[in-house]
């Protein structure tokens, strides 16, 4: 017998082990993730009492360019036990997540596929590619930058994204991003650039530093990417919003009540930025 529900009791421990097996994240990180996203645990699919699949579903919002905001859920850590793959359990769990979100008054569900091949899987489950961005390799050139709090980062981020359709994740999820990488220099930064401040989410992984998000005035892009790489102390991959129809899809979205709203249909791209990947 199949059951779908919020994890409870021993199911939480089963989900913790599955998360660690698939994504290699330690239990301490998982607990921190749930605490900072306001979740008590994941949604799970069980077969005869045995956990077979799971996903976490923190709340997000989608702000449109005219200021209209809708509530959504963000799929994270979707995983199926290796022995249970190919039985459609992940798809059934996605359908259940949509039901849960509808009951909470949400309008959409979104995700960032862990690898490009998974875009087709999500498309089969009603998702459309969205949230385009660009990736560049930047050479370091220092400029003035300082670490900032999640609250300050969130406020600056909203200022820089004003007038653009984008996902809002809030202070607690910004704190999660700040803690993702344990290596020195990682964190949330304010950059002082020629045309105004920018912000950067930096992860200084040895040998593969990445700037998960750089937001700044378009004319400051060259200075901003170089400044963000300097925070890494080495050439770094920098992620930027897509401009003028370019870029590649970073995420996917499904609208929970049939057709997408007209606001989205007029510009079905949007910006997500931080995926905790």
N, C-alpha and C positions, 0 to 999 in steps of 0.2 A: 504494500500500500504506500502511495506517495503522499507526503504532507509538505505543505509550504507554509512557513510562518517565521516570526521573529525568533531568533535563537534563544533558548532558555536552558538553564541548568547545565548538564553535561555537554549539551550541544555547543556551548560557548567554547569549551576546551577542544572539542572536535574541530570547530571552525578555526581556532587558533593554530592547531597543528596543520590543517590544510593550507592556511595562509602561509605559514612558514615553509612548507614543502614546495609550494608553487612559486612564491615570490621571494623567499629567503629572508623575509623581514622577521626580526626577533619579536618575541611576545611583548617586550617592553614597548617597542614602537607601536605595535597594534593597539595596546591599551591606551597609549598616548593619543593615537589617531582617534579612537572612539571618544576619549575624554574631550579632545579639542573640537571635534565635530558634533558633539552633543548626542552621540548615539550610545545606546546601551549594548549594542552588538549588531551582528549582521542579520540579513534575511537568509534563510536556509531552505534547501530542499532535502527531505529525508525519504529514504526508501526502507520500509520495515524498521524504522527507528534509527537507521544508520545515515549519518550526514553524507550526502553525495555532492552537493554544490552549495556555494555561498556567494553573497555579494554584500558590500557595505553601501549605504544609500544616504550620504549626508545631504543636507538641504543647501541649495544655492538659489540665486535669483538671476534673471536675465533682464538687463536694462536695455531699452530701445533708445534710438537716437533722439526721439522726441520726449524722453523721460518716462514713458510707460514701462512698468515693471511687472513681470510675471514670476510666479514661484515655480521652482523646479527641483529635481533631484539629480544627484551626480553619482553614477555607477563607478564604484571603486573596488578593486580586489575581487573581481568576478573570477571564480575558480571552480573547477570540477575535479573530483578525484580521478587520477589516471585510469583506474579500472572501470570508471563509469562514463568515460567520454564516448561520444558517438550515439548516445541514447536520447539526445534532445533536452537534457536536464537544464543546461544553461539557458536555452530559449524559454523553457517553462518558467524558470526563475525570473527572467526578464519580464515576462507577461505578468507575473505576480507582483513584481516591483511597480509596474505601471498601475495595477489595481490599488496598491497601497498608496501611491501618490495621488491618484484620483480621489481616494477617500480623505486625503489631507488637503484637497483643494488646489493641488498643483496643476500646471498647464503643460509641462514638458519634462522630459527625462533626457539627460545627456551623458556623454562619456568620452574618454580618450582611449581608443583602441591601443593595446599594448604593443602591437606590431602592425605594419601595413596590411598584412594578409587578413586581419580581423575586420577590416572595413566591410568586406563582403558578408561576413557573418552578421554584423549588425544591420546591414542593409536588408538581409533576409528576415530580420526581426523588426522591420518598420522604421529603421533609422536612416537619416540622410546625412551625407558628409557635410561638415560645417566647420566654423571656427578656424579660418585660414591664418597661416602665419608664414614667416620666412626664417631661414637659418643662414647665418653667415659665420665665417671664421675671421675673428678680429685679432689684430696685433695690438699688444698693450702700449698705451701711452697715457701716463698718469694725468689726472685732473683732480680737483678737490672733490672728495667724497666722504661721507660719514655714515656710520651705521644708524639706523632709525628703528623705532618701535613698530610693531605690527599696526598699531592704530595710526601712526603717522604715515606709514607706507600705504595703508588702505586709503587714507584721505587724499594723498598725493596721486595715487593711482586713479581714483575717481575723477580728480581734476583733469588729469592727462587724457582720460578716456571719455570726457564729456562730449556728447554729440555723436558717439560711436556706439553701436549695439555691442554689448559685452556682458560677460558673466561676472556677477558679484559674489564673492566668497566670504567676505567678512573678516573681522579682526582675528578670531580664533583660528581660522584656516590659514591666515597669514602667519600666525605664530607657528603653526605646523610647518609651513614652508621654511620659516627661519631655522627650525631645528632639524630639517631633513639631512643636512650634511654636517658631520661632526668635525670636519677638518678646518684649521685656522683660516680666517678670511671669509668664510662662508657667512651668508646672512642677507639682510635686507638693507639697501643703501639708498641714500639721496645723493644725486650727482649735480654739481653746479656747472651748468653748460651755458653756452653763449646766449641762447634764446630763452633761457629759463631752466628750472630744475627738471631733472629726470629721475627715474627710479629703476633699480635693478635688483633682481633676486639671484644671488650668486651661490654656486656650489663648487667649491674648490677640490674636486676629486683628484687625487694624484694621477697625473698622466692624462686626464680627460676632464678638465674643468669645463663647466657649462654655466651660462647665464640663462636661467629659465625664462626670464622676462626682462626686456629692456623697453621702457616707455620714455619718450622724450619728444621734443619738437622735431618735425621731420628734417629741418635744416641742421639739426644737431646730431643726426644719426651717426655720421662718421666719428665725431668726437665722442659720442656716447658709447658706441661699441668699443672703441679703443680704451675708454676709461673703465668700462666694465671688465674688459680683459685684463687691465692693469690690476684690478682688485683680485683677480685669479693668479696674478704673477706670471702669466704665460699666455700664449695664444689660446683663445677659447672659442667654443661655439656659443653664439649669441642668438637668442630667439627674439624676433620682432613681429609686430602686427603686419599683416599683408596690406599692401597699398595698391589702389587702382586696379583691382581684379587679379593681382598676381599672387604668388605664394602657393602653399599646398595645404590640404585639409589636415587639421590637427585633431579634430574631434568629430562627433556625430550627435545628432539630435533626433528625438522622436516627439511629435506633438500628441498629446493624450486624448484629444477630442476630434480626431479626423484631420481635416486639412489644416495646414499651418495658418496662423493669422495673417492678414493682408500685410501688416507691417513687416513680417518676416519674409513673405513672398516677394516683396519689393527689393529686398537685399538679403538673400539667404546665405549669409556668410558668418558675420559676427566674429567676436574675438574671445578667446578663453584664457590663454596664457599659462596659468599655473595648473598642473595636473597631478602634482605630488608623485611624479613618475621617477 
